[in-house]
């Protein structure tokens, strides 16, 4: 009889302990992933802030120095899918460490190279490391936690991006003017050593996928819902980057040419706040969060169209724009991974290609709009794109952006 009474008590304690463990997020491990994202973004964007110094140091023009950003994006674009497929069977922490080692090696070469072509090659291979990292991070974060915690885990793992843009880039640009651009790239290499130790100490390891578990690229792409999510990624990021890339001439038309750094800081801080909010909403309200974000960005674009000469409206609009965008990576990658299932890693590598392709297309599209019709042409183009993204999201209620709480919540 005592045994019969003891069993329920023991079972209850075990269940309570299991529940507590399931609820505890591995914050330190997730922050290591966020640090990886931070290094991806800061490595990509630093040349934009240090362009004159890099051009002088390599004895080239500003336009040639700008191609170091292009080379990085091209490396990410071309390498994400093939590298993800090639490393599918590897243990996950080894893949992460390989990417981190790539940042260490190629940022070090960038720091010490005096040859333009060697620097360009180093930037390309650093971009390859970033492509592999981005296709890995979201799936890694999801794997660490219970299904109902995956959205929160993703939000923490993605926080490195807005921190890099709002704090890291301005700080790196400022320090680069004081201690030199080569010292900044050396400092990033030093950060990767710290990150590697952090990953070994805190990030759990997982096996890769066996041959029978892997989904072919074609099967992943034709999985119901994957293509609508990727379409929204492309259209939303195209709209965002048209404005973000050409924010300086847009602000100049409002008489705010000297406020670009302030505007980007406001945008970055708003995006940080949005990530915190997204972490609380993504598991139960993913679909509605995407729809609201797109609608709010469209409303901001409408304000920019009709009140482009009003500084107060522009400041407010940029802050709200940051709020609408900050959770985008978490929302879209969660939707994509949920939809792709066992093919999540491959789908997320497609996301890297879609994201970087949209950035490149935005530079071209925004440039054409600016050259032919000036900055007033930007907001109407954004509205058109955002309406398209909204309609795709709305129609993908069964597959892609499902209604209600995430599966398994």
RONUKOL-871414 format. One record per residue (C-alpha): residue number from 0; residue in three letters; x, z, y. Coordinates in steps of 0.25 Angstrom, whole numbers, plus 5000, padded with zeros to 4 digits. Layout:
<sites>
+-----+-----+------+------+------+
!   k !   r !    x !    z !    y !
+-----+-----+------+------+------+
! NUM ! ALA !    X !    Z !    Y !
...
+-----+-----+------+------+------+
</sites>
This chain:
<sites>
+-----+-----+------+------+------+
!   k !   r !    x !    z !    y !
+-----+-----+------+------+------+
!   0 ! UNK ! 5000 ! 5000 ! 5000 !
!   1 ! UNK ! 5011 ! 5003 ! 5009 !
!   2 ! UNK ! 5018 ! 4990 ! 5007 !
!   3 ! UNK ! 5004 ! 4983 ! 5010 !
!   4 ! UNK ! 5004 ! 4990 ! 5023 !
!   5 ! UNK ! 5018 ! 4987 ! 5026 !
!   6 ! UNK ! 5017 ! 4972 ! 5024 !
!   7 ! UNK ! 5008 ! 4969 ! 5036 !
!   8 ! UNK ! 5016 ! 4978 ! 5045 !
!   9 ! UNK ! 5029 ! 4971 ! 5041 !
!  10 ! UNK ! 5023 ! 4958 ! 5042 !
!  11 ! UNK ! 5017 ! 4961 ! 5056 !
!  12 ! UNK ! 5031 ! 4965 ! 5060 !
!  13 ! UNK ! 5037 ! 4953 ! 5055 !
!  14 ! UNK ! 5027 ! 4944 ! 5062 !
!  15 ! UNK ! 5029 ! 4952 ! 5075 !
!  16 ! UNK ! 5044 ! 4950 ! 5074 !
!  17 ! UNK ! 5042 ! 4935 ! 5071 !
!  18 ! UNK ! 5033 ! 4934 ! 5083 !
!  19 ! UNK ! 5043 ! 4940 ! 5092 !
!  20 ! UNK ! 5054 ! 4931 ! 5087 !
!  21 ! UNK ! 5045 ! 4919 ! 5089 !
!  22 ! UNK ! 5042 ! 4923 ! 5103 !
!  23 ! UNK ! 5056 ! 4926 ! 5108 !
!  24 ! UNK ! 5062 ! 4913 ! 5114 !
!  25 ! UNK ! 5077 ! 4911 ! 5111 !
!  26 ! UNK ! 5080 ! 4910 ! 5126 !
!  27 ! UNK ! 5095 ! 4910 ! 5125 !
!  28 ! UNK ! 5095 ! 4898 ! 5116 !
!  29 ! UNK ! 5085 ! 4891 ! 5124 !
!  30 ! UNK ! 5093 ! 4893 ! 5137 !
!  31 ! UNK ! 5105 ! 4887 ! 5130 !
!  32 ! UNK ! 5097 ! 4875 ! 5128 !
!  33 ! UNK ! 5093 ! 4876 ! 5143 !
!  34 ! UNK ! 5108 ! 4877 ! 5146 !
!  35 ! UNK ! 5110 ! 4864 ! 5138 !
!  36 ! UNK ! 5099 ! 4857 ! 5146 !
!  37 ! UNK ! 5105 ! 4862 ! 5159 !
!  38 ! UNK ! 5119 ! 4856 ! 5155 !
!  39 ! UNK ! 5112 ! 4843 ! 5152 !
!  40 ! UNK ! 5105 ! 4842 ! 5166 !
!  41 ! UNK ! 5117 ! 4847 ! 5174 !
!  42 ! UNK ! 5127 ! 4838 ! 5167 !
!  43 ! UNK ! 5117 ! 4826 ! 5170 !
!  44 ! UNK ! 5114 ! 4829 ! 5184 !
!  45 ! UNK ! 5127 ! 4835 ! 5190 !
!  46 ! UNK ! 5133 ! 4821 ! 5193 !
!  47 ! UNK ! 5121 ! 4818 ! 5203 !
!  48 ! UNK ! 5125 ! 4831 ! 5211 !
!  49 ! UNK ! 5140 ! 4828 ! 5210 !
!  50 ! UNK ! 5140 ! 4813 ! 5212 !
!  51 ! UNK ! 5149 ! 4812 ! 5224 !
!  52 ! UNK ! 5159 ! 4822 ! 5218 !
!  53 ! UNK ! 5159 ! 4814 ! 5204 !
!  54 ! UNK ! 5160 ! 4801 ! 5211 !
!  55 ! UNK ! 5172 ! 4806 ! 5219 !
!  56 ! UNK ! 5179 ! 4812 ! 5207 !
!  57 ! UNK ! 5178 ! 4800 ! 5199 !
!  58 ! UNK ! 5181 ! 4791 ! 5210 !
!  59 ! UNK ! 5168 ! 4783 ! 5209 !
!  60 ! UNK ! 5155 ! 4780 ! 5217 !
!  61 ! UNK ! 5143 ! 4789 ! 5217 !
!  62 ! UNK ! 5135 ! 4778 ! 5210 !
!  63 ! UNK ! 5145 ! 4778 ! 5198 !
!  64 ! UNK ! 5145 ! 4793 ! 5198 !
!  65 ! UNK ! 5130 ! 4793 ! 5197 !
!  66 ! UNK ! 5132 ! 4785 ! 5184 !
!  67 ! UNK ! 5137 ! 4798 ! 5177 !
!  68 ! UNK ! 5122 ! 4803 ! 5178 !
!  69 ! UNK ! 5118 ! 4789 ! 5172 !
!  70 ! UNK ! 5128 ! 4790 ! 5161 !
!  71 ! UNK ! 5123 ! 4804 ! 5157 !
!  72 ! UNK ! 5108 ! 4800 ! 5157 !
!  73 ! UNK ! 5112 ! 4788 ! 5149 !
!  74 ! UNK ! 5119 ! 4796 ! 5138 !
!  75 ! UNK ! 5107 ! 4805 ! 5137 !
!  76 ! UNK ! 5097 ! 4793 ! 5136 !
!  77 ! UNK ! 5105 ! 4786 ! 5125 !
!  78 ! UNK ! 5110 ! 4798 ! 5117 !
!  79 ! UNK ! 5098 ! 4807 ! 5116 !
!  80 ! UNK ! 5090 ! 4800 ! 5104 !
!  81 ! UNK ! 5102 ! 4795 ! 5096 !
!  82 ! UNK ! 5110 ! 4809 ! 5097 !
!  83 ! UNK ! 5097 ! 4817 ! 5094 !
!  84 ! UNK ! 5095 ! 4808 ! 5081 !
!  85 ! UNK ! 5110 ! 4809 ! 5077 !
!  86 ! UNK ! 5110 ! 4824 ! 5078 !
!  87 ! UNK ! 5096 ! 4827 ! 5072 !
!  88 ! UNK ! 5102 ! 4833 ! 5059 !
!  89 ! UNK ! 5112 ! 4842 ! 5067 !
!  90 ! UNK ! 5110 ! 4857 ! 5069 !
!  91 ! UNK ! 5104 ! 4858 ! 5082 !
!  92 ! UNK ! 5114 ! 4867 ! 5089 !
!  93 ! UNK ! 5125 ! 4858 ! 5085 !
!  94 ! UNK ! 5118 ! 4847 ! 5092 !
!  95 ! UNK ! 5116 ! 4856 ! 5104 !
!  96 ! UNK ! 5131 ! 4860 ! 5104 !
!  97 ! UNK ! 5135 ! 4845 ! 5103 !
!  98 ! UNK ! 5127 ! 4842 ! 5115 !
!  99 ! UNK ! 5133 ! 4853 ! 5123 !
! 100 ! UNK ! 5147 ! 4849 ! 5118 !
! 101 ! UNK ! 5144 ! 4835 ! 5124 !
! 102 ! UNK ! 5141 ! 4841 ! 5138 !
! 103 ! UNK ! 5154 ! 4849 ! 5137 !
! 104 ! UNK ! 5163 ! 4837 ! 5133 !
! 105 ! UNK ! 5157 ! 4827 ! 5143 !
! 106 ! UNK ! 5155 ! 4836 ! 5155 !
! 107 ! UNK ! 5170 ! 4840 ! 5153 !
! 108 ! UNK ! 5174 ! 4825 ! 5153 !
! 109 ! UNK ! 5165 ! 4823 ! 5165 !
! 110 ! UNK ! 5172 ! 4835 ! 5172 !
! 111 ! UNK ! 5186 ! 4830 ! 5169 !
! 112 ! UNK ! 5185 ! 4815 ! 5169 !
! 113 ! UNK ! 5191 ! 4806 ! 5180 !
! 114 ! UNK ! 5186 ! 4793 ! 5174 !
! 115 ! UNK ! 5172 ! 4788 ! 5178 !
! 116 ! UNK ! 5170 ! 4781 ! 5165 !
! 117 ! UNK ! 5174 ! 4794 ! 5157 !
! 118 ! UNK ! 5165 ! 4802 ! 5165 !
! 119 ! UNK ! 5153 ! 4792 ! 5163 !
! 120 ! UNK ! 5155 ! 4793 ! 5148 !
! 121 ! UNK ! 5156 ! 4808 ! 5148 !
! 122 ! UNK ! 5142 ! 4808 ! 5156 !
! 123 ! UNK ! 5136 ! 4799 ! 5146 !
! 124 ! UNK ! 5140 ! 4808 ! 5134 !
! 125 ! UNK ! 5136 ! 4820 ! 5142 !
! 126 ! UNK ! 5122 ! 4813 ! 5143 !
! 127 ! UNK ! 5122 ! 4811 ! 5128 !
! 128 ! UNK ! 5124 ! 4826 ! 5126 !
! 129 ! UNK ! 5112 ! 4828 ! 5135 !
! 130 ! UNK ! 5104 ! 4818 ! 5128 !
! 131 ! UNK ! 5106 ! 4826 ! 5115 !
! 132 ! UNK ! 5104 ! 4839 ! 5122 !
! 133 ! UNK ! 5091 ! 4836 ! 5128 !
! 134 ! UNK ! 5085 ! 4830 ! 5114 !
! 135 ! UNK ! 5089 ! 4843 ! 5108 !
! 136 ! UNK ! 5086 ! 4855 ! 5117 !
! 137 ! UNK ! 5071 ! 4854 ! 5117 !
! 138 ! UNK ! 5070 ! 4854 ! 5102 !
! 139 ! UNK ! 5080 ! 4865 ! 5101 !
! 140 ! UNK ! 5072 ! 4874 ! 5110 !
! 141 ! UNK ! 5059 ! 4871 ! 5102 !
! 142 ! UNK ! 5066 ! 4875 ! 5089 !
! 143 ! UNK ! 5071 ! 4888 ! 5094 !
! 144 ! UNK ! 5057 ! 4894 ! 5096 !
! 145 ! UNK ! 5043 ! 4894 ! 5090 !
! 146 ! UNK ! 5033 ! 4883 ! 5093 !
! 147 ! UNK ! 5025 ! 4890 ! 5103 !
! 148 ! UNK ! 5038 ! 4894 ! 5111 !
! 149 ! UNK ! 5044 ! 4880 ! 5111 !
! 150 ! UNK ! 5039 ! 4876 ! 5125 !
! 151 ! UNK ! 5045 ! 4889 ! 5131 !
! 152 ! UNK ! 5058 ! 4886 ! 5123 !
! 153 ! UNK ! 5058 ! 4872 ! 5129 !
! 154 ! UNK ! 5056 ! 4877 ! 5143 !
! 155 ! UNK ! 5068 ! 4886 ! 5142 !
! 156 ! UNK ! 5077 ! 4876 ! 5136 !
! 157 ! UNK ! 5073 ! 4866 ! 5147 !
! 158 ! UNK ! 5076 ! 4875 ! 5158 !
! 159 ! UNK ! 5090 ! 4870 ! 5160 !
! 160 ! UNK ! 5086 ! 4857 ! 5166 !
! 161 ! UNK ! 5079 ! 4862 ! 5179 !
! 162 ! UNK ! 5090 ! 4873 ! 5180 !
! 163 ! UNK ! 5100 ! 4862 ! 5180 !
! 164 ! UNK ! 5093 ! 4853 ! 5190 !
! 165 ! UNK ! 5089 ! 4864 ! 5200 !
! 166 ! UNK ! 5101 ! 4873 ! 5199 !
! 167 ! UNK ! 5112 ! 4867 ! 5191 !
! 168 ! UNK ! 5113 ! 4853 ! 5198 !
! 169 ! UNK ! 5113 ! 4859 ! 5212 !
! 170 ! UNK ! 5123 ! 4870 ! 5208 !
! 171 ! UNK ! 5132 ! 4860 ! 5201 !
! 172 ! UNK ! 5132 ! 4850 ! 5213 !
! 173 ! UNK ! 5135 ! 4861 ! 5222 !
! 174 ! UNK ! 5147 ! 4867 ! 5214 !
! 175 ! UNK ! 5152 ! 4853 ! 5211 !
! 176 ! UNK ! 5154 ! 4851 ! 5226 !
! 177 ! UNK ! 5162 ! 4864 ! 5226 !
! 178 ! UNK ! 5170 ! 4863 ! 5213 !
! 179 ! UNK ! 5169 ! 4849 ! 5209 !
! 180 ! UNK ! 5161 ! 4841 ! 5200 !
! 181 ! UNK ! 5171 ! 4841 ! 5189 !
! 182 ! UNK ! 5170 ! 4856 ! 5189 !
! 183 ! UNK ! 5155 ! 4856 ! 5187 !
! 184 ! UNK ! 5156 ! 4847 ! 5175 !
! 185 ! UNK ! 5166 ! 4857 ! 5169 !
! 186 ! UNK ! 5157 ! 4868 ! 5172 !
! 187 ! UNK ! 5146 ! 4861 ! 5164 !
! 188 ! UNK ! 5156 ! 4860 ! 5153 !
! 189 ! UNK ! 5158 ! 4875 ! 5153 !
! 190 ! UNK ! 5143 ! 4877 ! 5153 !
! 191 ! UNK ! 5142 ! 4869 ! 5140 !
! 192 ! UNK ! 5153 ! 4878 ! 5133 !
! 193 ! UNK ! 5144 ! 4890 ! 5137 !
! 194 ! UNK ! 5132 ! 4883 ! 5132 !
! 195 ! UNK ! 5138 ! 4880 ! 5119 !
! 196 ! UNK ! 5142 ! 4895 ! 5116 !
! 197 ! UNK ! 5127 ! 4898 ! 5120 !
! 198 ! UNK ! 5121 ! 4888 ! 5111 !
! 199 ! UNK ! 5130 ! 4893 ! 5099 !
! 200 ! UNK ! 5126 ! 4908 ! 5102 !
! 201 ! UNK ! 5111 ! 4907 ! 5105 !
! 202 ! UNK ! 5105 ! 4893 ! 5101 !
! 203 ! UNK ! 5100 ! 4893 ! 5087 !
! 204 ! UNK ! 5104 ! 4882 ! 5077 !
! 205 ! UNK ! 5094 ! 4873 ! 5070 !
! 206 ! UNK ! 5096 ! 4862 ! 5059 !
! 207 ! UNK ! 5094 ! 4848 ! 5063 !
! 208 ! UNK ! 5083 ! 4839 ! 5056 !
! 209 ! UNK ! 5086 ! 4834 ! 5042 !
! 210 ! UNK ! 5084 ! 4820 ! 5039 !
! 211 ! UNK ! 5070 ! 4821 ! 5034 !
! 212 ! UNK ! 5066 ! 4829 ! 5046 !
! 213 ! UNK ! 5070 ! 4818 ! 5057 !
! 214 ! UNK ! 5060 ! 4809 ! 5063 !
! 215 ! UNK ! 5065 ! 4795 ! 5066 !
! 216 ! UNK ! 5066 ! 4791 ! 5081 !
! 217 ! UNK ! 5054 ! 4781 ! 5079 !
! 218 ! UNK ! 5045 ! 4791 ! 5073 !
! 219 ! UNK ! 5048 ! 4801 ! 5084 !
! 220 ! UNK ! 5045 ! 4791 ! 5094 !
! 221 ! UNK ! 5032 ! 4787 ! 5088 !
! 222 ! UNK ! 5027 ! 4801 ! 5085 !
! 223 ! UNK ! 5013 ! 4803 ! 5092 !
! 224 ! UNK ! 5015 ! 4809 ! 5106 !
! 225 ! UNK ! 5030 ! 4807 ! 5107 !
! 226 ! UNK ! 5029 ! 4794 ! 5116 !
! 227 ! UNK ! 5019 ! 4800 ! 5125 !
! 228 ! UNK ! 5028 ! 4812 ! 5128 !
! 229 ! UNK ! 5040 ! 4803 ! 5130 !
! 230 ! UNK ! 5032 ! 4794 ! 5139 !
! 231 ! UNK ! 5028 ! 4806 ! 5148 !
! 232 ! UNK ! 5043 ! 4810 ! 5148 !
! 233 ! UNK ! 5047 ! 4796 ! 5153 !
! 234 ! UNK ! 5036 ! 4795 ! 5164 !
! 235 ! UNK ! 5037 ! 4809 ! 5169 !
! 236 ! UNK ! 5052 ! 4810 ! 5170 !
! 237 ! UNK ! 5052 ! 4796 ! 5176 !
! 238 ! UNK ! 5042 ! 4801 ! 5187 !
! 239 ! UNK ! 5051 ! 4814 ! 5189 !
! 240 ! UNK ! 5064 ! 4807 ! 5190 !
! 241 ! UNK ! 5060 ! 4797 ! 5199 !
! 242 ! UNK ! 5057 ! 4808 ! 5209 !
! 243 ! UNK ! 5068 ! 4817 ! 5205 !
! 244 ! UNK ! 5079 ! 4806 ! 5206 !
! 245 ! UNK ! 5074 ! 4801 ! 5219 !
! 246 ! UNK ! 5070 ! 4814 ! 5225 !
! 247 ! UNK ! 5081 ! 4813 ! 5236 !
! 248 ! UNK ! 5075 ! 4800 ! 5243 !
! 249 ! UNK ! 5061 ! 4805 ! 5241 !
! 250 ! UNK ! 5064 ! 4818 ! 5248 !
! 251 ! UNK ! 5072 ! 4810 ! 5259 !
! 252 ! UNK ! 5059 ! 4803 ! 5262 !
! 253 ! UNK ! 5053 ! 4816 ! 5265 !
! 254 ! UNK ! 5064 ! 4820 ! 5274 !
! 255 ! UNK ! 5070 ! 4830 ! 5263 !
! 256 ! UNK ! 5083 ! 4822 ! 5260 !
! 257 ! UNK ! 5091 ! 4835 ! 5262 !
! 258 ! UNK ! 5082 ! 4843 ! 5252 !
! 259 ! UNK ! 5085 ! 4836 ! 5239 !
! 260 ! UNK ! 5092 ! 4848 ! 5233 !
! 261 ! UNK ! 5082 ! 4858 ! 5238 !
! 262 ! UNK ! 5071 ! 4849 ! 5232 !
! 263 ! UNK ! 5078 ! 4848 ! 5218 !
! 264 ! UNK ! 5080 ! 4863 ! 5218 !
! 265 ! UNK ! 5065 ! 4865 ! 5221 !
! 266 ! UNK ! 5062 ! 4856 ! 5210 !
! 267 ! UNK ! 5072 ! 4862 ! 5200 !
! 268 ! UNK ! 5066 ! 4876 ! 5203 !
! 269 ! UNK ! 5052 ! 4872 ! 5201 !
! 270 ! UNK ! 5056 ! 4865 ! 5188 !
! 271 ! UNK ! 5062 ! 4878 ! 5183 !
! 272 ! UNK ! 5049 ! 4885 ! 5186 !
! 273 ! UNK ! 5041 ! 4874 ! 5179 !
! 274 ! UNK ! 5049 ! 4876 ! 5166 !
! 275 ! UNK ! 5045 ! 4891 ! 5166 !
! 276 ! UNK ! 5031 ! 4887 ! 5167 !
! 277 ! UNK ! 5032 ! 4876 ! 5157 !
! 278 ! UNK ! 5038 ! 4886 ! 5146 !
! 279 ! UNK ! 5025 ! 4894 ! 5147 !
! 280 ! UNK ! 5016 ! 4881 ! 5147 !
! 281 ! UNK ! 5022 ! 4871 ! 5137 !
! 282 ! UNK ! 5018 ! 4877 ! 5124 !
! 283 ! UNK ! 5003 ! 4878 ! 5128 !
! 284 ! UNK ! 5001 ! 4868 ! 5139 !
! 285 ! UNK ! 5011 ! 4857 ! 5137 !
! 286 ! UNK ! 5001 ! 4846 ! 5139 !
! 287 ! UNK ! 4995 ! 4851 ! 5151 !
! 288 ! UNK ! 5009 ! 4855 ! 5157 !
! 289 ! UNK ! 5013 ! 4841 ! 5156 !
! 290 ! UNK ! 5000 ! 4835 ! 5162 !
! 291 ! UNK ! 5001 ! 4846 ! 5174 !
! 292 ! UNK ! 5016 ! 4843 ! 5176 !
! 293 ! UNK ! 5013 ! 4828 ! 5177 !
! 294 ! UNK ! 5001 ! 4830 ! 5186 !
! 295 ! UNK ! 5008 ! 4839 ! 5196 !
! 296 ! UNK ! 5020 ! 4830 ! 5197 !
! 297 ! UNK ! 5010 ! 4819 ! 5200 !
! 298 ! UNK ! 5004 ! 4827 ! 5211 !
! 299 ! UNK ! 5018 ! 4830 ! 5217 !
! 300 ! UNK ! 5021 ! 4815 ! 5217 !
! 301 ! UNK ! 5008 ! 4813 ! 5224 !
! 302 ! UNK ! 5012 ! 4824 ! 5235 !
! 303 ! UNK ! 5025 ! 4817 ! 5236 !
! 304 ! UNK ! 5018 ! 4804 ! 5238 !
! 305 ! UNK ! 5009 ! 4808 ! 5250 !
! 306 ! UNK ! 5017 ! 4820 ! 5256 !
! 307 ! UNK ! 5032 ! 4814 ! 5254 !
! 308 ! UNK ! 5034 ! 4817 ! 5269 !
! 309 ! UNK ! 5030 ! 4832 ! 5268 !
! 310 ! UNK ! 5042 ! 4841 ! 5264 !
! 311 ! UNK ! 5034 ! 4853 ! 5260 !
! 312 ! UNK ! 5026 ! 4844 ! 5250 !
! 313 ! UNK ! 5039 ! 4838 ! 5245 !
! 314 ! UNK ! 5045 ! 4852 ! 5243 !
! 315 ! UNK ! 5032 ! 4857 ! 5236 !
! 316 ! UNK ! 5031 ! 4844 ! 5228 !
! 317 ! UNK ! 5045 ! 4845 ! 5222 !
! 318 ! UNK ! 5043 ! 4860 ! 5218 !
! 319 ! UNK ! 5030 ! 4856 ! 5211 !
! 320 ! UNK ! 5037 ! 4844 ! 5205 !
! 321 ! UNK ! 5047 ! 4853 ! 5199 !
! 322 ! UNK ! 5036 ! 4862 ! 5193 !
! 323 ! UNK ! 5030 ! 4849 ! 5186 !
! 324 ! UNK ! 5043 ! 4844 ! 5181 !
! 325 ! UNK ! 5050 ! 4857 ! 5176 !
! 326 ! UNK ! 5043 ! 4858 ! 5163 !
! 327 ! UNK ! 5043 ! 4843 ! 5160 !
! 328 ! UNK ! 5055 ! 4844 ! 5150 !
! 329 ! UNK ! 5049 ! 4856 ! 5142 !
! 330 ! UNK ! 5035 ! 4850 ! 5142 !
! 331 ! UNK ! 5039 ! 4835 ! 5138 !
! 332 ! UNK ! 5049 ! 4839 ! 5127 !
! 333 ! UNK ! 5040 ! 4849 ! 5121 !
! 334 ! UNK ! 5029 ! 4839 ! 5120 !
! 335 ! UNK ! 5039 ! 4829 ! 5114 !
! 336 ! UNK ! 5045 ! 4838 ! 5104 !
! 337 ! UNK ! 5031 ! 4843 ! 5100 !
! 338 ! UNK ! 5026 ! 4829 ! 5098 !
! 339 ! UNK ! 5038 ! 4824 ! 5091 !
! 340 ! UNK ! 5039 ! 4836 ! 5081 !
! 341 ! UNK ! 5050 ! 4834 ! 5071 !
! 342 ! UNK ! 5055 ! 4822 ! 5080 !
! 343 ! UNK ! 5057 ! 4832 ! 5092 !
! 344 ! UNK ! 5072 ! 4830 ! 5093 !
! 345 ! UNK ! 5071 ! 4815 ! 5093 !
! 346 ! UNK ! 5059 ! 4815 ! 5103 !
! 347 ! UNK ! 5067 ! 4824 ! 5112 !
! 348 ! UNK ! 5078 ! 4814 ! 5112 !
! 349 ! UNK ! 5068 ! 4804 ! 5116 !
! 350 ! UNK ! 5064 ! 4813 ! 5127 !
! 351 ! UNK ! 5079 ! 4813 ! 5132 !
! 352 ! UNK ! 5079 ! 4798 ! 5133 !
! 353 ! UNK ! 5065 ! 4797 ! 5140 !
! 354 ! UNK ! 5069 ! 4808 ! 5150 !
! 355 ! UNK ! 5082 ! 4801 ! 5153 !
! 356 ! UNK ! 5076 ! 4787 ! 5153 !
! 357 ! UNK ! 5066 ! 4792 ! 5163 !
! 358 ! UNK ! 5077 ! 4797 ! 5172 !
! 359 ! UNK ! 5084 ! 4784 ! 5172 !
! 360 ! UNK ! 5071 ! 4776 ! 5174 !
! 361 ! UNK ! 5067 ! 4786 ! 5186 !
! 362 ! UNK ! 5080 ! 4782 ! 5193 !
! 363 ! UNK ! 5077 ! 4767 ! 5192 !
! 364 ! UNK ! 5062 ! 4768 ! 5195 !
! 365 ! UNK ! 5064 ! 4778 ! 5207 !
! 366 ! UNK ! 5075 ! 4769 ! 5212 !
! 367 ! UNK ! 5066 ! 4757 ! 5212 !
! 368 ! UNK ! 5055 ! 4765 ! 5219 !
! 369 ! UNK ! 5064 ! 4770 ! 5229 !
! 370 ! UNK ! 5071 ! 4757 ! 5233 !
! 371 ! UNK ! 5058 ! 4749 ! 5234 !
! 372 ! UNK ! 5048 ! 4759 ! 5240 !
! 373 ! UNK ! 5055 ! 4771 ! 5244 !
! 374 ! UNK ! 5053 ! 4786 ! 5240 !
! 375 ! UNK ! 5038 ! 4785 ! 5243 !
! 376 ! UNK ! 5036 ! 4777 ! 5230 !
! 377 ! UNK ! 5041 ! 4788 ! 5221 !
! 378 ! UNK ! 5029 ! 4797 ! 5221 !
! 379 ! UNK ! 5019 ! 4786 ! 5217 !
! 380 ! UNK ! 5028 ! 4782 ! 5206 !
! 381 ! UNK ! 5028 ! 4797 ! 5201 !
! 382 ! UNK ! 5013 ! 4798 ! 5201 !
! 383 ! UNK ! 5012 ! 4785 ! 5193 !
! 384 ! UNK ! 5022 ! 4790 ! 5182 !
! 385 ! UNK ! 5016 ! 4804 ! 5182 !
! 386 ! UNK ! 5002 ! 4798 ! 5180 !
! 387 ! UNK ! 5007 ! 4790 ! 5168 !
! 388 ! UNK ! 5014 ! 4803 ! 5162 !
! 389 ! UNK ! 5001 ! 4811 ! 5164 !
! 390 ! UNK ! 4992 ! 4801 ! 5157 !
! 391 ! UNK ! 5002 ! 4800 ! 5145 !
! 392 ! UNK ! 5002 ! 4815 ! 5144 !
! 393 ! UNK ! 4987 ! 4816 ! 5145 !
! 394 ! UNK ! 4985 ! 4805 ! 5134 !
! 395 ! UNK ! 4995 ! 4812 ! 5124 !
! 396 ! UNK ! 4986 ! 4824 ! 5122 !
! 397 ! UNK ! 4987 ! 4822 ! 5107 !
! 398 ! UNK ! 5001 ! 4819 ! 5105 !
! 399 ! UNK ! 5012 ! 4822 ! 5115 !
! 400 ! UNK ! 5006 ! 4831 ! 5125 !
! 401 ! UNK ! 4996 ! 4839 ! 5116 !
! 402 ! UNK ! 4985 ! 4847 ! 5121 !
! 403 ! UNK ! 4985 ! 4862 ! 5120 !
! 404 ! UNK ! 4996 ! 4871 ! 5115 !
! 405 ! UNK ! 5008 ! 4865 ! 5108 !
! 406 ! UNK ! 5007 ! 4863 ! 5093 !
! 407 ! UNK ! 5011 ! 4876 ! 5086 !
! 408 ! UNK ! 5008 ! 4885 ! 5098 !
+-----+-----+------+------+------+
</sites>
